[in-house]
């Protein structure tokens, strides 16, 4: 959920999400790219891509399924 400052918290990082009404939910898609060592975060609201970010893969914890 986007807080009153248009931010969300993900893995102890505060991320600014523009274009989303306050206190509304966003969907987050995490797309890893092991070859380049990055993770792309895609933020969707109301069936629209509203923001993307790229972080180094080492900044996020490993996930095992």
C-alpha distances in whole Angstrom, upper triangle without the diagonal:
4,6,10,11,9,8,6,9,11,14,15,14,12,11,12,10,13,13,10,10,8,6,5,4,6,9,11,14,16,20,23,26,28,31,30,28,24,21,19,15,15,11,12,11,13,15,16,16,14,14,16,17,20,21,24,24,25,22,20,21,23,22,25,25
4,7,8,5,5,5,9,11,15,15,13,10,9,9,7,9,10,7,8,6,5,6,6,7,11,12,16,17,21,23,26,29,31,29,28,24,21,19,15,15,11,12,11,13,16,15,15,13,13,15,16,19,20,23,24,25,22,20,22,25,24,27,27
4,5,5,5,6,9,13,16,15,14,10,10,10,10,11,13,10,9,6,5,8,9,11,14,15,19,20,24,26,29,31,34,32,30,26,23,22,18,18,15,16,14,17,20,19,18,16,16,18,18,21,22,25,26,26,23,22,24,26,26,29,30
4,6,7,10,12,16,19,18,16,13,13,11,11,12,13,11,9,6,7,10,12,14,18,19,22,24,27,29,32,34,37,34,33,29,26,24,21,20,17,18,16,18,22,21,20,17,17,20,21,24,24,27,28,29,26,25,27,30,29,33,33
4,5,9,11,15,18,16,14,10,10,8,9,10,12,11,10,8,9,12,14,14,18,18,21,23,25,27,30,32,35,32,30,27,24,22,19,19,16,18,16,19,22,20,19,16,16,18,18,21,22,25,26,27,23,23,26,29,29,32,33
4,7,10,13,17,16,13,10,8,6,5,6,8,7,8,6,8,10,11,11,14,15,18,20,22,25,27,30,32,29,28,24,22,20,16,16,13,14,13,16,18,17,16,12,12,15,15,19,20,23,24,25,22,22,24,27,27,30,31
4,7,10,13,12,10,6,5,4,6,8,11,10,11,9,10,11,11,11,13,13,16,17,20,22,25,27,29,27,25,22,19,17,14,14,12,14,14,17,19,18,16,13,12,14,13,16,17,20,21,22,19,18,20,23,23,27,28
4,7,10,10,8,6,5,7,7,11,13,11,12,11,10,10,10,9,11,11,14,15,18,20,23,25,28,26,24,20,17,16,12,13,11,13,13,17,18,17,16,13,12,13,13,16,16,19,19,20,17,16,18,20,20,23,24
4,7,6,5,5,6,9,10,14,17,15,16,14,13,14,12,12,13,12,14,14,18,19,22,24,27,25,22,19,16,16,13,14,13,15,16,20,21,20,18,16,15,15,14,16,15,17,17,18,14,13,15,17,18,21,23
4,5,5,7,7,11,12,16,18,16,18,17,16,16,13,12,12,10,12,11,15,15,19,20,23,22,19,16,13,13,10,12,12,15,16,20,21,20,18,16,14,14,12,13,12,14,14,15,11,9,11,14,14,18,19
4,6,8,10,14,15,19,22,20,22,21,19,19,17,16,15,12,14,12,15,15,18,19,22,21,18,15,13,14,12,15,15,18,20,23,24,23,21,20,17,16,14,14,12,13,12,12,9,7,8,11,12,16,18
4,7,10,13,15,19,22,21,22,20,19,20,18,17,17,15,17,15,18,18,21,22,25,23,20,18,16,17,15,17,17,20,21,25,26,25,23,21,19,18,15,16,13,15,15,14,10,9,11,14,16,19,21
4,6,10,12,16,19,18,20,18,18,19,17,16,16,14,16,14,17,17,20,21,24,21,19,16,14,14,12,15,15,18,20,23,24,23,20,18,15,15,12,13,11,13,14,14,10,10,12,16,17,21,23
4,7,10,13,16,15,17,15,15,16,15,14,16,14,16,16,19,20,22,24,26,24,21,18,16,16,13,15,14,17,18,21,23,21,19,16,14,14,12,14,13,16,17,17,13,13,16,19,20,24,25
4,6,10,13,13,15,14,14,15,14,12,13,12,14,14,17,18,20,22,25,22,20,17,14,13,10,12,11,14,15,19,20,18,15,13,10,10,9,12,12,15,16,17,14,14,17,19,20,24,25
4,6,10,10,12,12,13,13,13,12,14,13,16,16,19,20,23,25,27,24,23,19,17,15,12,12,11,13,14,17,19,16,14,11,9,11,10,13,14,18,19,21,17,17,20,23,24,27,28
4,7,7,10,10,11,11,11,9,11,11,14,15,18,20,22,25,27,25,24,20,17,15,11,11,8,10,10,14,15,13,11,8,7,9,10,14,15,19,20,22,19,19,22,24,24,27,28
4,6,9,10,12,12,12,11,14,14,16,18,20,23,25,28,29,27,26,22,20,17,14,13,10,11,10,13,15,12,11,7,7,11,12,16,18,22,23,25,22,22,25,27,27,31,31
4,7,9,12,11,12,11,14,15,17,20,22,25,27,30,31,29,29,25,22,19,16,14,11,10,9,11,13,10,10,7,9,12,15,19,21,25,26,28,26,25,28,30,29,32,32
4,6,9,7,8,8,11,13,16,19,21,24,27,30,32,30,29,25,22,19,16,14,10,9,7,9,12,10,11,8,10,13,16,19,21,25,26,28,25,24,27,28,28,31,31
4,6,6,9,10,14,16,19,22,25,28,30,33,36,33,32,29,26,23,19,17,13,12,9,11,14,13,14,11,14,17,19,23,25,28,29,31,28,27,29,31,30,33,33
4,6,9,11,15,16,20,22,25,28,31,34,36,34,33,29,26,23,20,18,15,14,12,13,17,16,17,14,15,18,20,23,25,28,29,30,27,26,28,30,29,32,33
4,7,10,13,15,19,21,25,28,31,33,36,34,32,29,26,23,20,18,15,14,12,14,17,17,18,15,16,19,21,24,25,28,28,30,26,25,26,28,27,30,30
4,7,10,13,17,19,23,26,29,32,34,33,31,28,24,22,18,16,12,11,9,10,13,14,15,13,15,18,19,23,24,27,27,29,26,24,26,28,26,29,29
4,7,10,13,16,19,22,26,29,31,30,28,25,21,19,15,14,10,9,7,9,12,13,13,12,13,16,18,21,22,25,25,27,24,22,23,24,23,25,25
4,6,10,13,16,19,22,25,28,26,25,22,18,16,12,10,6,6,5,8,10,10,10,9,10,12,14,17,19,22,22,24,21,19,21,22,21,23,23
4,7,10,13,16,20,22,25,24,23,20,16,14,10,8,6,5,6,9,9,10,9,10,11,12,14,16,18,21,20,22,20,18,19,20,18,20,20
4,6,10,13,16,19,22,21,19,16,12,10,7,6,5,6,9,12,12,12,10,11,10,10,11,13,14,17,16,19,17,14,16,17,15,18,18
4,6,10,13,16,19,18,17,14,10,8,6,5,7,8,11,14,13,12,10,12,11,10,11,12,13,16,14,17,16,14,15,15,14,16,16
4,6,10,13,15,15,13,10,7,6,5,7,9,11,15,18,16,16,13,14,12,10,10,10,11,12,11,14,13,11,12,12,11,14,14
4,7,10,12,12,11,9,6,5,6,8,11,13,17,20,18,17,14,16,14,11,10,9,11,12,10,14,14,12,14,13,12,14,15
4,6,9,9,8,6,4,6,9,11,15,17,21,24,21,21,18,19,16,13,12,10,10,10,7,11,12,10,12,11,11,13,14
4,6,6,6,5,6,8,11,13,17,20,23,26,24,23,19,21,18,14,13,10,10,10,8,12,13,13,14,13,14,16,17
4,5,5,7,8,11,14,17,20,23,27,29,27,26,23,24,22,18,16,13,12,10,8,10,13,13,14,12,13,15,17
4,6,8,11,13,16,19,22,25,29,31,29,28,24,26,23,19,17,14,14,11,10,13,16,16,17,16,17,18,20
4,6,9,11,15,17,21,24,27,30,28,26,23,24,21,17,15,11,11,9,9,12,14,15,17,16,18,20,22
4,7,10,13,17,20,23,27,30,28,26,23,24,20,17,14,10,9,6,5,8,10,11,13,13,15,17,20
4,7,10,13,16,19,23,26,25,23,19,20,16,13,10,7,6,4,5,8,9,10,13,13,14,17,19
4,6,10,13,16,20,23,21,20,17,17,14,10,8,6,5,6,5,9,9,8,11,11,12,15,17
4,6,10,13,17,20,18,16,13,14,11,7,6,4,7,9,9,13,12,11,14,14,15,18,19
4,7,10,13,17,16,14,11,11,8,5,5,6,8,11,11,14,12,11,14,15,15,18,19
4,7,10,13,12,10,7,8,6,5,7,9,11,15,15,18,16,15,17,18,17,20,21
4,7,10,10,8,6,6,5,6,9,12,14,17,18,20,18,17,19,20,19,22,22
4,7,6,5,4,6,7,9,12,15,18,21,21,24,22,20,22,23,21,24,23
4,5,5,7,7,9,12,15,18,21,24,24,27,24,23,25,26,24,27,26
4,5,8,9,12,15,19,22,24,28,28,30,28,26,28,29,27,29,28
4,7,9,12,14,18,21,23,26,26,29,28,26,27,28,26,28,27
4,6,9,12,15,18,21,25,25,28,26,25,27,28,26,28,28
4,6,8,12,15,18,21,22,25,23,22,24,25,24,26,26
4,7,11,14,17,21,22,25,22,22,24,26,25,28,28
4,7,11,13,17,18,21,19,19,22,23,23,26,26
4,7,10,14,15,18,16,16,19,20,20,23,24
4,7,10,12,15,13,13,17,18,19,22,24
4,7,9,12,11,11,15,16,17,21,22
4,6,8,7,8,12,14,16,19,21
4,5,6,8,11,12,15,18,21
4,5,6,8,9,11,14,17
4,5,7,9,12,15,18
4,7,10,13,16,19
4,7,9,13,16
4,6,10,13
4,7,10
4,7
4
